[in-house]
Amino acid sequence: MPHRVGVAGMFVRVRVVTHIESSIRARILTRLCVASLLLLCGCAPSQRDPHEEFATLVTIDGAQASISKTLSAGVYLVEAREKDIDLRLVVDAPGIHSESEDEVPRHGVLHEVVSLRAPAELRVTLQSADHRSKKGGAQMRIARWQRSIDLPPGELERGFVALGRAGQLAARKSPATGQQAADKLYEAVSHFESAGAVAERAQAEYTLANFLYLSRDDFAGAIRAADEAASGFDSVDDAAGTQNSATIRAAAEIELASGMDASRQSAEQRAMYADADRRLRDSAEFFAARSMPVRAAYAVNMRGIRALNVGDYEVAEKLFQQAVDMARANQDVGEQARSLANLAWVHNKLGLIAQAAAEYAALLPMVEKDRQPYQYAAAIGNYAFCLIVLGDFDRALALHTEALALFTAQGKEAERGNELSALGSLYLRIGDSGRALEILRAAAATQERVDNRIGQASSLRMAGNAAASMGRHDEALGLMRKSVEIEANHVNIARTRVLIAGELRALGDFRGAELELAEAFKSDSAVVRAGALAERARIRSEQRNPAAAIADLRAADREYAALGLDFNRIEANTALSRALLSTGDIAGASTAADQAVSITARIREKSANPEWRARFLSSRYTPYEARIAADFAMGGSDAAWRGFRTAETVRARSLADQLALGSRQAPEDAALSCAPSSQLCSCVWKREHRSKAPMMSR
């Protein structure tokens, strides 16, 4: 989810804007041309070749529905217009078998051109490619071309042949055939243009726009195709087609905007987001007013993604909840699961990690992995993000590895890059900072290449964390500041400012650190506020102001506890223990240290892998040091014994983990072995939405 940045990115946008301006004039000219052609031909569109021989409305209430017709020799056009369900068109005749799909969600038009040299039975099967619970239908027709089978086809027929071939290639769901399918759609558009078939060209452009958006991640191309489709639909007074085109254009605009550099294209980015939201709002109202609930729910869901991208989490939450309610009213389990997954990620961004994880666990059974591999992979990948924060590393590794394999099979480069970034985050959490930095740098480079600014900013931020944990503070500052430069989400910017403050503190620049925190405290995010409190406490401690540090640490711990972020509470309580001890509050220091030790043990015990337990323990030894310090401060004849016992308990646990590990393969090696060699950079690794540090369900 195309690698255009800086000047190149601006060049693409100029082309899009120029095209939009010229398309208004083109619509007027197209209408005049259509009227002139009809007058010159002296015929109505209904008398045009091919001649309809059979038409019926087919209801799909199960796996499939079939119709058989005995036809005389000739050339036939088979057409199926989806009605609220995704279908696969299967056509069989003597010596003929074809299977076609498209990427238009639940309202596409599938075609096949069939040549029969002798009378034969033609069997058309419409198979559900949707959620198994989804019901819908299709308007099916069979029309016959008037030409002899031995004569060459005209431009109109050639257009339908190209459409049919594009559908066959799309049905293979293979990255290798994706560009071929796009080429055939472009070819169909060209043939329809030559034939002067305005409505057919508009539909082909619309099919192309959806394919470029959903399958090829060519968002600028999708915008151009959507504009052409809208112009054609408008010319033939197809209001629904015009609004459909506006919807896909807005969806592509959201993706194009998310790939912009916020430091250099902020005004353009804001304008594009605003334009997309306006189009989607109008489309949602149009579809709702005309009893088209499936299309309306889709538009509302996409509005939620726009709000999420810019950090309007409360607006995003309301829109996703509205989409969930609409899908539930439509008895649409597949769309309901998609919107629920997006709603869960909003809760993650609001700091409600435990709630989000529970929501992902509950919705996963609603997603059909075999039919919805992208949606399933996005859901488990985002679920794994939550589990990392909650300390469930084993389960997170398994889910990220599975998502990585699914995205790789689908050729989704940006999503695959996001999964690699997630694995880097995971290694950072368990204390392997060197490997995490290596992976995250490669992830950020790949995300930059595919214009995934949201993912790139996230990877840079985490890479800065990894560098900081190794004491490379100047390097960490550079990575974090670059993240802020390209980040458009104000909450993420605030989070990064807290991290920058920590690096400035480590370098002795307390004034600079306080200025960064002042900006961070302006955020209304509970997670950001908690992090800012904890960082301010560290500054106060170094400024020899323990009372202020203690107040901030207790406030931060309360925030983390309310959010269910146990991982963050380890550091907060460890720092609190030290601050209390410096004031002589030995009992309070002991209590805080015990709290940190208890949380560390609880997270550590979640992992069944002994090496990971050992790594986590070695990287989180400071709570035990705080406990030992409190033991000694209590004095008494057994103070040394209590400290020795704590130290030996930790060492015994680590030794037991190492003995249990034996010669087994390290978990990170197992994770890396699942990735194709093309993902690996010079040392270990190498690294698309669409919607995405996390992946949103579009």
Secondary structure, 3 states (H helix, E strand, C coil): CCCCCHHHHHHHHHHHHHHHHHHHHHHHHHHHHHHHHHHHHCCCHHHCCCEEEEEEEEEECCCEEEEEEEECCEEEEEEEEEECCCEEEEEEECCEEEEECCCCCCCCEEEEEEEECCCEEEEEEEEECCCCCCCEEEEEEEEECCCCCCCCCCHHHHHHHHHHHHHHHHHCCCHHHHHHHHHHHHHHHHHHHHHCCHHHHHHHHHHHHHHHHHCCCCHHHHHHHHHHHHHHHHHCCCHHHHHHHHHHHHHHHHHHHHCCCHHHHHHHHHHHHHHHHHHHHHHHHHHHHCCCHHHHHHHHHHHHHHHHHCCCHHHHHHHHHHHHHHHHHCCCHHHHHHHHHHHHHHHHHCCCHHHHHHHHHHHHHHCCCCCCHHHHHHHHHHHHHHHHHHCCHHHHHHHHHHHHHHHHHHCCHHHHHHHHHHHHHHHHHCCCHHHHHHHHHHHHHHHHHCCCHHHHHHHHHHHHHHHHHCCCHHHHHHHHHHHHHHCCCHHHHHHHHHHHHHHHHHCCCHHHHHHHHHHHCCCCCHHHHHHHHHHHHHHHHHCCCHHHHHHHHHHHHHHHHHHCCHHHHHHHHHHHHHHHHHCCCHHHHHHHHHHHHHHHHHHHHHCCCHHHHHHHHHHCCHHHHHHHHHHHHHCCCCHHHHHHHHHHHHHHHHHHHHHHHCCCCCHHHHHHHCCCHHHCCCCCCCCCCCCCCCCCCC
